[in-house]
Amino acid sequence: MPQRFGLYQDLTVEENIEFFLNVFGIRGKDRVQRKERYLGFSRLLPFKDRPAGKLSGGMKQKLGLACVLVHEPAVLILDEPTNGVDPVSRREFWEILGEMRGGGMTILVSTAYLDEGEKCDRLALLHRSRLLDEAAPGELRGKFPSLEEAMIDRLQAADRELANEPYQR
């Protein structure tokens, strides 16, 4: 799911879900169950008749997630899914992801919010197209009081290392 999921702004919440159920070929009893599940799961059922274009940013992201989840993928890839989303919607979004993870789904997330990184099993720190570290959040935090401080320290060290390397094209 990209940072800003491509919803159909003129369609209602329910119509967007229906569209993606059609795209993924979900029919019959599964269709009804999944629509109810993901509208309820995303807390969008009370807004099912609202056009997607009239939703808040957080609600749009939850609708985008619900649309992606209707085909129940084994792996979910999210690109900064909570960027620009209010704190309550961010928390609800991560609660949904936690439930999906608990159900066995593999979730790969890119995020600049390090508090979100704390919720992950493993983290990879990328900087200037280089993998600097990869470990569990606690391992990366190490001796620092927060993951943020550990990451900043590692990024600054990487910048110092890069400053000493000769320029290469």
N, C-alpha and C positions, 0 to 999 in steps of 0.2 A: 504494500500500500504506500503510495507516494505521500510526501509531506502534505499536499493538498489533493485529496481524492477527488476525482472527476464525477461529482454527482450531477444529476439532471435537476437544475435549479427550479424548473417549472413543474416538475413532478412532485407529488406529495412524498412524505416519508415512506408510506406503504407502497406507493407506485415504484419508488426506487428499489425497494426490497423485491417487489414482484419482477421488475425488470431483470435484476441479477439472478433471481431464481430461474427465469426463462433462459438467460444466457448460459447458465450452468446445467440446464436441462433437468431441473428438479421438478418432479411431478407427483401427483397423488397425495397420499397421506404424509409422505416426507415433506412435501411442499408446505402444507398447512402447519405441520409441527415446527419446521424450521422458521417459518415466518413468525409464528407466535414466540418461539424461543428467542430469536435474535432481536425482535422488537422489544420483548420484555427484558432480555439480558442487557440491552443497551439503554434501558429506561426510556425508550422512545414511544412506547405504546400510547401514552396520553397525547402524543403529538403526531399520530399516524396520518391525520388528514391535513397537516400543515405542509405547505410547499417547502422543499429543501432550502430554497433561497431565502426563506424567512427564519431559518434556524440560527442560533448563536454558533460561533466558531467551534466550541466544544461539542455541541450537539451534531454539527456537521461531521466532525471527526468520528464521533460514535456511530453515526449513520454510515459513514464510509467503512468503518470496521465491520459493522453488521452486514453490509453488502458483500464484503470480502469473505466473511465467515460463513455465509449461507451454503457454500459448497464444502464446508468443513475440511479445509486443507490440513495436511500433516505438518506442513511447514508454513509459517507466516513471516514475511519480511516487511518490516516497517521502517520508513525513512522519516525520522524526526516527527513522529505522529502527534506529539503534544506541543509542538512549536506554536506559540501564540495563543495557546488555550488557557482559559482561566484555571486557577488552582483546584477548584472543586471538580471541574470536568477532568482535569489531569488525574486527580486521585481516582475518580470513577473509571476512567479509561484503564488505568493500571490495575484496578480491581478486576475488571473484565479480563485483562490479559492474564492476571494471576489465576483466574478460574480456568481459562483455556489451557494454560500451562499445567495446571493440576489435572486436567483431562488428558494430558499426554502430548499436547501440541508443542512442537519446537518453534520458538519465536526468536528471530534475529532483529534487533532494534539498533538503529543509529540514533544517538541523542547527544545533545550538548548539555543536558541537565544531569549533573552527576548524582543528584539524589535519586534519579531514575536508574542510574547505573547500579546503585546499591541493591536494587530489586532483582538484579540479574544473577544468574549462576556464574557466568564468566564474562569478563570484559576484555576488549582489545582496544588499546590506545593507539590511534593512528595520528600521525603528524607529518605534514608535507609528503604525503604518499608513502610513508614508512610505518611499519608496525614497530612500535616502541616496546610495548609490553602486552602480555596476554596472561590473565590469571583470574582467580576469584576476587571479588571486591575486597575482602579482608586481606588477602595477600598483597594486592596492589596498594592498599592503604598503609600497610606496614607500620612503621613507627610514627606516622603522622596522625593527628587527631581527626582528620577528615579525609575522605577520598578526594575532595577538591584540592586540598593542600598537597596531597601526594601527586596528583596529576599535574598541578602547576609546577611543582618542583621537577618532575620528570620532563615536562615540556621545556622548561628553562634550561635544563641540562642538555637536552637534545639540541636546542638552539645554539648553545655554546660549542657543542661538538661540531655542528654544521658550519659554524663561523670559522673553524680551524681547517675545514676541508677545502681543497682547491675547487674552483668553479669548473663544472663539467657540463657540456651540452648534451 
